[in-house]
Amino acid sequence: SIPYFTSGVFWVIYAQIDVVFISLLVSEDGVGWYSAADRLFGTFLFIPTIFLTAVFPAMSRSYLQGASSMSALMGKSFDLLLLISVPMGLGLFAIANAVVVLLFGAEFANSGPILAIFGIVLIFTYQNMLLGQFLISSDRQNKVAIIMAVVTFATIPLDLIFIPLCRSLFNNGAIGGAIAFVITEVGMMIAMIRYLPA
């Protein structure tokens, strides 16, 4: 149970660490802009959550049945989530500004660029959720815990670089937190793919 607990702890920290650094390095306004975008981003995660809840028992069974069964299930799941996440993520990227203004008002217009970046994050997050569950179902939960720890600690220097940089370039340091999120999600995907069973 320790790997599950460790992964859960690091997931909570990973999900909130950008907000902490934005509050320390920018302002309360930056936290508000980031939080508004993050709230909208979170609503799109219901699809992989429901899907993975349904498919996880099948993944565990297929691991016991052998590589060919598991490979087929993983391939279909990956393709399905990619088919959903790419248009959804790119669509969110395209309409982010309009959505933010419509839902939160013009005073949250600075959340638009953050939500647009979260559209790109969405594509990787869908796959990372699948890969994480796949690794757990194939008895690699220790690897998931290690990956979560590494990306959590990697977020700190990325935030320290990108938040002040975006504050000076765009007068919106919260964009830097979103950029750090993209980088860590890409890194997480690469690491999880590396640890997949043969």
C-alpha distance (Angstrom), angle and dihedral (degrees) to the residues before:
residue distance angle dihedral
S1 . . .
I2 3.82 . .
P3 3.85 94.7 .
Y4 3.81 90.5 52.0
F5 3.78 91.7 48.9
T6 3.81 91.9 46.1
S7 3.80 92.4 48.8
G8 3.81 90.4 49.2
V9 3.80 93.2 50.3
F10 3.79 93.2 48.7
W11 3.81 91.0 45.0
V12 3.81 91.1 57.0
I13 3.81 91.5 47.4
Y14 3.81 92.0 44.5
A15 3.80 91.9 50.9
Q16 3.83 93.6 50.8
I17 3.79 105.5 31.7
D18 3.81 94.5 88.8
V19 3.81 90.4 57.3
V20 3.80 90.8 51.8
F21 3.81 93.2 52.0
I22 3.80 92.9 43.8
S23 3.80 89.1 53.8
L24 3.81 91.0 49.1
L25 3.81 98.1 42.9
V26 3.80 104.0 31.9
S27 3.80 127.5 15.3
E28 3.78 145.5 -80.9
D29 3.80 88.3 -88.2
G30 3.80 89.6 60.4
V31 3.79 90.3 51.0
G32 3.81 90.1 51.4
W33 3.81 93.1 49.4
Y34 3.81 92.1 47.9
S35 3.81 93.9 44.5
A36 3.81 93.0 51.3
A37 3.80 91.0 52.9
D38 3.80 91.8 42.8
R39 3.80 91.6 52.5
L40 3.81 91.3 53.8
F41 3.80 90.9 44.9
G42 3.80 90.8 52.9
T43 3.79 92.5 56.0
F44 3.82 90.1 63.3
L45 3.81 92.2 58.6
F46 3.80 93.3 75.2
I47 3.82 91.2 87.4
P48 3.83 98.6 61.1
T49 3.80 90.1 37.2
I50 3.81 92.4 57.6
F51 3.79 92.9 40.1
L52 3.81 94.8 49.6
T53 3.79 92.6 45.6
A54 3.80 87.6 57.7
V55 3.80 98.1 41.6
F56 3.83 100.8 40.6
P57 3.85 95.3 84.4
A58 3.81 89.2 50.5
M59 3.81 89.9 50.5
S60 3.79 91.1 52.5
R61 3.81 91.8 48.7
S62 3.79 92.9 47.2
Y63 3.82 90.5 52.2
L64 3.80 88.7 59.2
Q65 3.82 91.7 45.2
G66 3.78 94.7 55.4
A67 3.79 146.4 -93.6
S68 3.81 99.0 -66.0
S69 3.82 94.0 55.0
M70 3.79 92.8 46.2
S71 3.80 93.6 45.1
A72 3.80 91.9 53.4
L73 3.81 93.0 49.1
M74 3.80 92.7 46.1
G75 3.81 92.1 48.3
K76 3.80 93.4 51.4
S77 3.81 92.2 45.1
F78 3.80 92.8 48.5
D79 3.81 92.1 48.8
L80 3.81 92.9 47.5
L81 3.80 94.7 49.9
L82 3.79 90.8 44.6
L83 3.81 90.0 50.8
I84 3.80 89.2 53.5
S85 3.81 100.8 37.1
V86 3.82 100.6 48.1
P87 3.84 98.0 58.1
M88 3.79 90.9 37.0
G89 3.82 93.1 49.9
L90 3.79 95.2 43.7
G91 3.80 90.6 44.3
L92 3.79 90.2 52.5
F93 3.81 89.2 48.2
A94 3.82 90.1 53.8
I95 3.82 99.1 46.6
A96 3.82 100.9 29.9
N97 3.80 96.7 112.3
A98 3.79 94.0 48.5
V99 3.82 92.6 46.5
V100 3.79 93.5 50.8
V101 3.80 93.9 48.5
L102 3.81 91.3 45.8
L103 3.82 94.7 50.1
F104 3.81 103.1 32.7
G105 3.79 105.6 19.6
A106 3.79 134.6 -113.8
E107 3.82 92.8 -63.8
F108 3.81 87.8 71.2
A109 3.82 94.5 51.6
N110 3.81 89.1 117.9
S111 3.80 88.1 65.8
G112 3.82 89.0 66.7
P113 3.83 97.7 79.5
I114 3.81 89.9 44.8
L115 3.80 91.9 52.3
A116 3.81 89.6 47.0
I117 3.81 90.0 56.9
F118 3.80 89.0 46.0
G119 3.82 86.3 58.6
I120 3.81 87.5 65.6
V121 3.81 90.6 43.4
L122 3.81 88.9 53.7
I123 3.81 92.1 64.5
F124 3.81 92.5 54.5
T125 3.80 94.6 39.7
Y126 3.81 92.5 57.5
Q127 3.80 90.3 53.8
N128 3.79 93.6 42.6
M129 3.79 91.4 53.6
L130 3.81 88.9 52.5
L131 3.80 94.1 45.0
G132 3.80 91.5 48.1
Q133 3.80 92.6 52.1
F134 3.78 90.1 44.8
L135 3.81 91.8 53.4
I136 3.81 90.7 48.0
S137 3.80 91.9 49.3
S138 3.81 89.3 52.0
D139 3.83 92.4 53.0
R140 3.82 95.5 -101.6
Q141 3.80 97.8 119.7
N142 3.82 90.2 128.4
K143 3.82 89.0 62.0
V144 3.80 90.7 51.7
A145 3.81 90.9 52.1
I146 3.80 91.2 50.3
I147 3.80 92.8 48.0
M148 3.81 91.4 49.4
A149 3.80 90.5 50.6
V150 3.81 92.8 49.3
V151 3.83 95.6 48.4
T152 3.80 90.7 46.0
F153 3.80 91.9 54.8
A154 3.83 91.3 40.8
T155 3.81 89.3 57.6
I156 3.81 91.4 66.0
P157 3.84 99.0 65.5
L158 3.80 90.8 37.4
D159 3.81 90.5 55.0
L160 3.79 91.0 46.1
I161 3.81 89.4 54.4
F162 3.79 104.1 38.1
I163 3.82 103.3 35.9
P164 3.84 95.3 59.8
L165 3.81 90.3 38.7
C166 3.80 93.1 54.3
R167 3.79 91.1 43.2
S168 3.80 89.5 58.2
L169 3.82 96.0 40.1
F170 3.81 102.0 39.3
N171 3.82 103.2 12.5
N172 3.82 85.3 -120.1
G173 3.79 114.2 97.2
A174 3.79 91.4 179.1
I175 3.81 88.1 75.5
G176 3.80 86.2 66.6
G177 3.80 90.5 58.4
A178 3.81 89.4 53.3
I179 3.82 91.6 49.2
A180 3.80 89.8 51.3
F181 3.81 87.7 51.3
V182 3.83 91.1 55.1
I183 3.80 92.3 50.0
T184 3.81 94.6 48.9
E185 3.82 92.8 46.3
V186 3.82 90.7 52.0
G187 3.81 89.9 47.4
M188 3.80 90.3 48.5
M189 3.80 91.4 52.2
I190 3.81 92.6 50.0
A191 3.82 91.5 49.2
M192 3.80 93.9 47.3
I193 3.80 92.5 48.8
R194 3.79 88.3 51.3
Y195 3.81 90.8 56.3
L196 3.81 96.5 46.7
P197 3.79 115.7 121.8
A198 3.79 114.3 -97.0
